[in-house]
């Protein structure tokens, strides 16, 4: 009788151990927090917080939704230490600063108001300056100093204009980025006087441009020699590689990716074998933290184009999936794209028309993509921007020269 009881006890203990092991194996570990700016509802613009699972890349609710303090959020940016997040609201011309705690929670801190609607944001790697391009009929680059994340009074304001006979053209800003070494800022714009589908044009100037400014130790912005540089028809997104060697611009109107060699002086020269084909209406671009792969969100195709980068030449080559295709389907109308910074294993798009987020797992060798579990993930109304911060002790991936 005692033997039978002992056997039953051992059996129950064994089952308990197996169940515990299975539960541990299935435990969800958050590797990143994903922040999504949406138009919200009657309450105005919102930032939704998702938690990304370290194994599957699947997203789930990661915290309470917060107000952007505006109705039309258009851009997000974080500091490199991932302790501060900034949102641009086009409806009330504001930039709002939030702090990020360990659990991913956002707390609104300070706000600045611009003279015109902000379009895009970038923070330098040192966390000392915030760059904003703004305007709907004229383009301006503004540099704000940051002190422990707090936004200060502008230290530099640069109008983005053409010279000579085209000096009066109407330029519309589209994107901004800063080199990882903090030394150069690039801003893109298109000439609405020369490119205005459905409307009239009054100029024969080249439509697309990228402006280059060197950054002094005190934040002084100086136009690079030869700036602005030709950038297709309607540049829509801009990104620099982590080695400060190459710059890439998407051309929304020509369905192309334009590559440049970025000189230390701020001068840009075309990559000789470009431009490179994208899907239809490329609207946003990102590079993985190791600087090996480029990902482009194509708005009309509802897809992502993937490229591997030749680190010696900067040349992007299409990353071909096992199935033979280079295009990866998202939900409808992607508007923004980011790679997770913790391990560089996942890509996420904000889908403006799909009211969702699409997720992909990256092959670390080839750069190809596979959809994550249960993608796309439902989100709020008309998501326009996405930002990602690593969680916990996960090492942020980087490339060494």
Secondary structure, 3 states (H helix, E strand, C coil): CHHHHHHHHHHHHHHHHHHHHHHHHCCCCEEEEEEEEEEEECCEEEEEEEEEECCCCCEEECCCCEECCCCCEEEEEECCCCCEEEEEECCCCEEEEEEECCCCCEEEEEEEECCCCEEEEEECCCCCEEEEEECCCCEEEEEEEEECCEEEEEEEEEEECCCHHHCCCCEEEEEEEECCCCCEEEEEEEECCCCCCCCCCCCCCCCEEEEEEEECCCCCEEECCCCCEECCCCEEEEEECCCCCEEEEEECCCCEEEEEEECCCCCEEECCCCCEECCCCEEEEEECCCCCEEEEEECCCCEEEEEEECCCCCCEEECCCCCCCCEEECCCCEEEEEECCCCCCEEEEEECCCCEEEEEEECCCCCCEEECCCCCEECCCCCCEEEEEECCCCCCCCCCC
